[in-house]
Amino acid sequence: MKIISTVNLKTLLDDLKSEFSDHDWIERSSLDDLTEDDLKTVEVLIAYDSELDVTQMPKLKWLVWYAAGVNRLQLQYMKEHGIILTNAKGIHKIQIAEFIFAYIMADYKHLDEFHELQQTRSYKTNIRTTELFESVICFLGTGEIAVRAARLAQAFGMKTIGINTDGRSIEHFDETVQLADRETAFREADIIVNVLPETEQTTELLTMNDFKAMGDSALFINVGRGTVVNESVLIAALTNRVIRKAALDVYYDEPLDSSHPLYELDNVIMTPHITGLSRRYNERATEILKQNMRMGIDNSDKFVNLVDYDKGY
């Protein structure tokens, strides 16, 4: 097969060429660098989180997507044309779980206040911080990221609640509830973390009633998708102190415009959709590719991280 990577795999590509030498491996620096011949003849494409038009690739059999979210791909076309789609689901769980606790620690331990003291060469010991011990953390979604973070939360002595479609039990969650009953879980939680993907069912799922259920002492963290809430609702919830604070890595439209009103708020921590990135990102994604290559494309129904077109993930 003719396999083209638009991801800079460096020495990882050498490993792939060595192990799977019966295939034709080509590297391009970006999708824009694909030639007309590349587009006409590519059978397997390795790509990452960028604008992609698969309708220009008549021989494409398999898209190896080095990102988790597939919502912006041409899913209907790919389904109709029998194109296999695998993603990088699961390789983000370590770094995103760590970022979730970075947000929590920065907030609960008032690191911004201590940094301001440092800048003014002040020395005060009367700032009291909040403990994670015996606090309640609720995850909207109980996939691999949430499970990893819930495991860490339990190590801190926190109570963990998971919300999924049917309330099924999941390891490392002390309690699980179904999505329809989420407000009950929100009322109990001190911290609410969204890790849901973007689907028709999750778009603008959260309403002002959800934020009211979270309450005015809640920390809301979003590392899933920004479309889970209309940003006008989120901004109103923050501006009116319906919730105490938010930590956001994802936004309704990305990249976020410099004039966006979120930048004006004093009760939000913002990062530019980077919580899933890591120096080991490509290494982990390539391990999934290797597992699938060893099975062979004829066994694609057994592929690791095979995307279900009907579910959208």
N, C-alpha and C positions, 0 to 999 in steps of 0.2 A: 504494500500500500504506500501511497505517497502521503507522508505526514509532514505538515508544516506547523512549526511553533512560532507564534508571534509574542510569546513570553520569553524573556531573557533568562534562559535556564543555565547558562554558563557551563560548568563542568557536569551538571546533571544531564545535559543533552549528550555529552560524551558517553555517560553511563548507559543512556537509552540506546544510542547507536551501537554500543558494544554488545549489549544483551539482546537487542532485537535487530540484528544486522541484516536480516532479510527484507527489511523495509527501507524505503527511500526517505531519509530525514533531511528536512530543510529548515533553516532558521531565518526569519525575517524580523526586523526590529520593531515592526508595528503592522497593524492591519493595512495602513496606508501604503506600506511598502510591498504589498502583494502585487505581483505582476498579473497581466491578463492571462498568461499561461498558468500561473498559480491558481487563479480563480477557476479556470476551466478544468483543472486536473486534480485539485486537492481532494483527497478522500478522507483524511482525518485532520482536523484543525484544532490546535491547542491555542486558546485565547483567554483573555482576562478582561472583564468589566469595561468594555468599550463598545462603541457603536458598531454593530455587525449586521451585514445584509447577506444572509445565507442564500437568498434567491439568485445570487450571482455565481453560486457554486453548484453546478448541476451534478457533479459526481460525489458530493459530500455524503459520507456514510455515518460519520461520527464527529460530534462536536465535544471536545474535552474542555469544559468550562472551568477555568482555574479560580472561579469565584463561587460563592454559595447561592446568591440570589439570581434567579433566571427570569424574573418577571418582565424584563425589558427585551428579551429575545423574541424571535418570531415563532412562538410556540405552536400556533395553529398550523403554519406552513410546514414546520419541521415534523409535526405529527402526521400530517397528510402525506408527506414525502418519505416517511419511514426513517428519518434521521435519528440516530441514537444520540442521546444527550446525557452526559454525566457531569456532575459538578464537584465542588470542593467542600461540600457539607462535612462538618465534623473537624476540619483542620483548624478552625477558629476557636474551638472551645477553650483551649488553655489560655490564649492571650486575651480573649474577651472576658472570660471569668476573672482574670487578674485585673483587667480594667474596671470591671464592675466594683471590685473592692478598692481600687484606687480612688474611684469617685466617692465611695462610702467613707473611706478613711479621711480623704481630704475634707469632706463635709463634717463628719462626726468629730474629728480631732482638730478642727478649726485651723488647718495649716495655713490658710490665707492670712488669718489674723496674726499668727506667729511670724509669718514672713514680713508682714507690715511692721511688727515690733522690731524685727531684725534691721529693716531699712532705716528706722529712726533711732537705732541703737538703744532701744528701750528694753527694760527687763521687768516683766510683770508675771506674777504667778497666780493671779486670781481668775484666770480664764478656766472655766470648768467644761470639760468635754463629755460627750455621750459615749456610753459603752455599747458595743455590739452584743455583748452577752445578754441573753434572754430577750433580745429584740426580735421582731417578726419580719421576715422577708418573704415577699410573695412574687412569684414568677408567672408572668403571662406567657404561657408556652412552657412545655416540659421536654423539649428536645435536648440534644447533647450539650449545648452551651449551658442551659439551665441546670441540667443534672450536675455538670462539673462545678458550677457556682454554688449550687445547693450543698454539695459535698463540702466545699470550703466553708460555707455558712455554718454547717453543723459543727465543724471543728472549732468555730468561735463560740459555740453554745447558743446559736440562734435557732429559732423555730422556723421551719421552712414550709411554705404552702405553694403548691403548684396548681395552675389553672390550665386545663386542656378541654377538648371538645366534650368528653363524656365523664370526666372525673375519675378515670382509671388510675390505679395506684402506680407510682413510679418510684424507683429506688432513690433514696436521699431526700425524699419529701415526707415530712411528718404528716402532712395532710394534703389531699388533692380535692379540687372541686371542679364541677363542669363550668364551661364558659358562661352559660346562662345565669349562673349564680355568683359571678365574679364580684359583684358589689359586696357580698357578705365577706369574702376574703379580703377585699380592699379595706373594709372597715376595721379589720383586725390588724392589718399590716402597718409597720412603720416605714418600710421601704417596698416599693413596687417596681419591678424590673420587666420591661417588655423585651421579649426575644422572639416574637412572632415574625414569620416571613410575610411578604406582601402577596396577598391573594385577593380575590373578589370579596371573600368573607371577612378579611381583616382590614380592608381599606376603610378608614374613618370609623373603626369599631368603637373607639373610646369617645364618649360624649361628656358634657359637663357633669352629668349625673355620676359618671364614674369618678371624676375628680372630686366631687363633693363627698363620695363614699370614702375616698382615700383620706380626706380630711386635711386640716390646716397645719398638721405637724409632719405630713408625709414628704418623703423624698421619692420622686419619680425618676427612674432611669430608663432611657430608651437606647438600646443597642440593637434593636431588631430592624424595623423600617419606619421611616418618618411618616409614612402614609397611614399609620395606625390611628392617627388623630389629625383632624383638621387643625392647622396651626393657629387659626384665629381662636379656636376653642382653647388650645394649650396656652396661648399668650394671655387670654382672659383669665384662665385659671391661675397663672403665675402673677399677673398684674394685680388681681384682686385677692391674692393670698388664699385662694381656695385650697391650694397645696403650698407647702412651705418652700420647696425648691425642686429643681429638675436638673438632671445631668443628661445631656443629649449628645449623641454621636451621629445621629441620622436625622434627616430633614425631609419635608414633603417634596421640595424641589432642590436638587443638588447640581452644582455647588451653590451654597448659600450666597445670595447677593449681599454685598457689603452694606447696603442700606436696610437690611432686614431688621424688623423691630425686635427680634430676639436679642440682638446685640445691645439694646438699650436697657435690658433688664438686669437687676442686681442680684437676682436669686436663681441664676442658671449657670451651670458649668457647661461649656461647649467645646467639643473636639470635632475635627473635620473628617468624619467617617474613616477613622483609622484604627479602631479598636481591634479589628480582625487582622491587622498587619503584624508581621513578625519577621525577624531575620531568617526564621526557619519555615516560612510560609511555602515557598516553592518546593522545598525539600519534602514537606508533608504531602503537598498536592501531587508531586511526582510519584510518591510511593503508591498513591491510589491508582495513578495511570499505569504503573508497572504491574500492579495486581490484575488490572483489567487486561492489559496486553498479554499477560501469561495465560489468561483464560481464553483469549482469542475472540475476535469479533463475532464468530458464529455462536458464541455462548453469551451474547450481550444481555440476555434476559437475567443472567446471574451477576452482571457487573456490579461492582461497588459504587454506590451513589448514583444509581440509575434514576433519572428524573421521571416521575409519573406525569405525563402531559395533562391528564385529567385533573390532578390535584394542583399542578403548578409548582411542584417542588419535589 
